[in-house]
Amino acid sequence: MRSYNLFAVLSHSGERTDKGHYVTDAYHPAGRLWLRCDDDNVTPLPEGDLLRFDNSSLVPYLLFYRRRETDPRTR
């Protein structure tokens, strides 16, 4: 069975997809942390806040996954 790791989430705020605001949360493997990219602001995002939209107008729009290699010999 294949498994996948989430590495980025594109979220949207607004009533229509052609208007509003987009924000990207991306995993930075070298720093082992998530970053929120909001226009020219890039800030660390606590992992517990990833995909947590309780008090936010952001809605996940695209989720990006990378296949996890379980055995490096099968690459």
C-alpha positions in Angstrom: 0.0 0.0 0.0 1.3 3.4 -0.9 1.3 6.2 1.6 1.7 10.0 1.1 3.0 13.0 3.1 1.2 16.3 2.9 3.7 19.1 1.9 1.6 22.1 1.0 -1.9 23.5 1.4 -3.3 26.3 -0.7 -6.2 28.1 1.1 -8.6 30.7 -0.1 -10.5 33.4 1.7 -13.5 35.0 -0.2 -16.8 34.3 -1.7 -15.5 33.4 -5.2 -12.3 31.6 -6.4 -11.6 34.4 -8.9 -11.7 37.0 -6.1 -10.4 37.0 -2.6 -7.1 36.1 -1.1 -4.9 33.0 -1.3 -2.4 31.8 1.4 0.0 28.8 1.1 1.2 26.7 4.0 4.3 24.7 3.0 6.5 22.3 4.8 10.2 23.2 4.9 12.1 19.9 5.2 15.5 21.5 6.1 13.9 23.4 9.0 11.4 20.6 9.8 8.7 23.2 10.1 5.6 24.5 8.4 5.6 28.1 6.9 2.7 30.3 6.1 3.3 32.3 2.9 0.9 35.3 2.8 1.9 37.7 0.1 5.4 38.9 1.1 5.0 37.7 4.7 6.5 34.2 5.6 6.0 33.1 9.2 6.4 29.8 11.0 3.2 27.9 11.5 2.8 25.6 14.6 2.0 22.1 13.3 -1.0 22.0 15.5 -2.5 24.9 13.6 -2.1 23.3 10.2 -5.5 22.6 8.7 -7.2 24.2 11.7 -9.6 26.9 10.5 -11.8 27.4 13.5 -11.8 31.2 13.6 -10.6 31.8 10.1 -12.3 32.6 6.8 -9.6 30.5 5.0 -10.9 27.3 3.3 -8.4 24.6 2.0 -8.6 24.7 -1.8 -5.7 22.5 -2.9 -3.7 20.0 -0.9 -0.4 18.7 -2.2 1.0 15.3 -1.3 4.3 13.5 -2.1 4.5 9.7 -2.2 6.4 8.3 0.7 9.1 5.8 -0.3 9.0 2.9 2.1 12.0 1.0 0.6 14.8 3.1 -1.0 15.8 0.0 -3.1 12.5 0.2 -5.0 13.0 3.7 -6.4 
